[in-house]
Amino acid sequence: MKLISKLLGVFLTIIVTTTLFSCESKFKEIQNFNKSKFFPASEVENMRGQYIDSGKVKAILVSPKMLDYSNVKYPFTEFPKGIHLTIFDKENKKNTVVADYAIRYTKTDLIDLQGNVVITTHDGKKLNSDQLYYDQKNEWFFTEGKYLASTDSMNFTRGVGVDFDSKMTKVKATNSYAESLKKDK
């Protein structure tokens, strides 16, 4: 009887130990699966954010959806359904940036704007592109892609590759040509 009891105890110990190691293996697989795919730390629907400095509204950001990936090694914020950004200058004049998609890389302060990107300044200047980057630290836009810029309804510049300051006063175009339309009298 003692022998059967000892054998039963050894047998149960082996089964429990095997089960525990088996579960640990599966647990590690599940952990590794979660590491290979990342999920947003937070998600916001129909967001409207304001940047206020010294009691004045400097910018208003509106987006149907925002995904915050601040929980990953290289954090970023994604706007998969686009953005509408209104920026107010020192004289409270309004400039807008619209894009179908945007992603902001937190560590570099670089924003990648994609799809029907349109920048409109308070004085009527306009720039259209499929993709445009914005360097927040230097307040500088740039693209290596095609663009169309206009200073008014009669003067256009087309090209590939351009970079400019946020006020569109300092512009460096690489491959461009200008068009000017004449009004009939």
KEKE-598333 format. One line per 8 residues: number of its first residue (from 1); their letters; for each residue z, y, x of C-alpha. Coordinates in Angstrom, 1 decimal. Each point is the difference from the previous one (the first is absolute). Layout:
<atoms>
NUM) A) Z,Y,X; ...
</atoms>
This chain:
<atoms>
1) MKLISKLL) 0.0,0.0,0.0; 0.8,2.4,2.9; -3.3,-0.8,1.6; -1.9,0.8,-3.2; 2.0,3.2,-0.4; -0.8,1.0,3.6; -3.7,-0.9,-0.4; -0.2,1.9,-3.2
9) GVFLTIIV) 1.6,3.1,1.7; -2.4,-0.2,2.9; -2.9,-0.4,-2.4; 1.0,3.0,-2.1; 0.5,2.1,3.2; -3.5,-0.9,1.1; -1.5,0.9,-3.4; 1.9,3.3,-0.2
17) TTTLFSCE) -1.0,1.0,3.5; -3.7,-0.9,-0.5; 0.0,2.0,-3.3; 1.6,3.1,1.7; -2.5,-0.1,2.9; -2.9,-0.4,-2.5; 1.2,3.0,-2.0; 0.4,2.1,3.1
25) SKFKEIQN) -3.6,-0.8,1.0; -1.3,1.1,-3.5; 2.2,3.1,0.1; -1.5,1.0,3.4; -3.5,-0.5,-1.5; 0.9,2.3,-2.9; 1.4,2.6,2.4; -3.2,-0.1,2.1
33) FNKSKFFP) -2.2,0.3,-3.0; 1.9,3.2,-1.0; -0.4,1.3,3.5; -3.8,-0.4,0.0; -0.5,2.0,-3.2; 1.7,3.4,-0.6; 0.9,1.6,-3.2; 0.8,3.6,-0.8
41) ASEVENMR) 3.6,1.2,0.3; -0.7,2.1,-3.1; -2.7,0.7,-2.5; -0.4,3.1,-2.1; -2.3,0.4,-3.0; -1.3,3.5,-1.1; 1.7,1.8,2.8; 0.2,3.8,0.4
49) GQYIDSGK) 1.7,1.2,3.1; 0.7,3.6,1.2; 0.6,1.2,3.5; 2.2,3.1,-0.1; 0.9,2.2,3.0; 2.3,3.0,-0.2; -0.1,-0.1,-3.8; -3.8,0.1,-0.2
57) VKAILVSP) -2.2,-2.9,-1.1; -2.3,-0.7,3.0; -1.8,-3.1,-1.4; -0.2,-2.2,-3.1; -1.2,-3.6,0.3; -1.1,-1.9,-3.1; -1.0,-3.7,0.0; -0.3,-2.8,-2.5
65) KMLDYSNV) 1.6,-2.4,2.4; 1.9,0.1,3.3; 1.1,-3.0,2.1; 2.6,0.6,2.6; -0.1,-2.4,3.0; 2.9,1.5,2.0; 1.4,-3.5,0.4; -2.7,-1.2,2.5
73) KYPFTEFP) -0.4,0.4,3.8; -2.6,2.7,-0.4; 1.1,1.8,-3.2; -2.5,1.7,-2.3; -0.4,1.3,-3.5; -3.0,-1.0,-2.0; -1.6,1.7,-3.0; -2.5,-2.7,-1.3
81) KGIHLTIF) -1.0,1.9,-3.0; -0.6,3.3,1.7; 1.7,3.4,0.4; -0.3,3.6,-1.1; 1.7,2.3,2.4; 0.5,3.7,-0.6; 1.1,2.0,3.1; 1.2,3.6,-0.2
89) DKENKKNT) -0.4,2.3,3.0; 2.2,2.9,1.0; -1.5,2.3,-2.6; 0.4,-2.7,-2.7; -3.8,-0.6,-0.1; -0.9,-3.5,-1.1; -2.0,-2.6,1.9; -0.7,-3.5,-1.3
97) VVADYAIR) -0.7,-3.4,1.5; -1.2,-2.9,-2.2; -0.8,-3.6,1.1; -0.4,-3.4,-1.7; 2.3,-1.6,2.5; 2.5,1.2,2.6; 2.3,-1.5,2.6; 2.6,1.8,2.1
105) YTKTDLID) 1.1,-1.5,3.2; 3.7,1.0,0.5; 0.3,-0.2,3.8; -3.1,1.9,0.8; -0.1,2.5,-3.0; -3.7,-0.9,-0.5; -1.4,-0.2,-3.5; -3.2,-2.0,-0.7
113) LQGNVVIT) -1.8,1.3,-3.1; -2.8,-2.2,-1.4; -2.5,0.1,-2.8; -1.4,3.2,-1.5; 2.2,2.2,2.2; -0.3,3.7,-1.1; 1.8,2.9,1.6; -0.1,3.4,-1.8
121) THDGKKLN) 1.4,3.2,1.4; 1.3,2.9,-2.0; -3.1,2.1,1.0; -2.5,-2.6,-1.2; -0.8,-1.9,3.2; -0.5,-3.7,-0.7; -0.4,-3.1,2.1; -1.1,-3.4,-1.3
129) SDQLYYDQ) 0.2,-3.3,2.0; 0.4,-3.7,-0.5; 2.9,-0.1,2.5; 2.1,2.6,1.6; 3.1,-0.1,2.2; 2.7,2.6,0.0; 2.3,0.5,3.0; 3.2,1.5,-1.5
137) KNEWFFTE) 1.6,1.0,3.3; -3.0,2.1,1.0; -1.2,0.9,-3.5; -3.4,-1.3,0.9; -2.7,-1.9,-2.0; -2.7,-2.2,1.6; -2.6,-2.6,-0.8; -2.8,-1.8,1.8
145) GKYLASTD) -1.7,-0.7,-3.3; -2.4,2.1,-2.1; 1.1,3.2,-1.6; -1.3,2.9,-2.1; 1.7,3.3,0.3; -0.7,3.2,-2.0; 1.3,3.6,0.4; -1.5,1.0,-3.3
153) SMNFTRGV) -2.5,-1.2,-2.6; -2.9,1.0,2.3; 0.9,-1.2,3.5; 0.5,-3.6,1.1; 0.6,-1.9,3.2; -0.7,-3.7,0.2; 0.7,-2.3,2.9; 1.7,-2.9,1.6
161) GVDFDSKM) 3.3,0.6,1.7; 2.1,3.2,-0.4; 3.5,1.1,0.7; 1.8,3.2,-1.2; 3.3,1.7,-0.6; 1.8,-0.2,-3.3; -1.3,3.5,-0.9; -3.6,-1.0,0.8
169) TKVKATNS) -0.3,3.0,2.3; -0.4,-1.9,3.3; -2.8,-2.5,-0.4; -1.6,-2.3,2.6; -3.1,-1.9,-1.4; -1.7,-2.6,2.2; -3.3,-0.9,-1.8; -0.7,2.5,-2.7
177) YAESLKKD) -2.6,2.3,-1.6; 0.4,2.9,-2.4; -1.8,0.8,-3.2; -0.2,3.4,-1.7; -1.4,0.4,-3.4; -1.7,3.3,-1.0; 0.5,1.6,-3.4; -3.1,0.8,-1.9
185) K) -0.2,3.7,-1.1
</atoms>
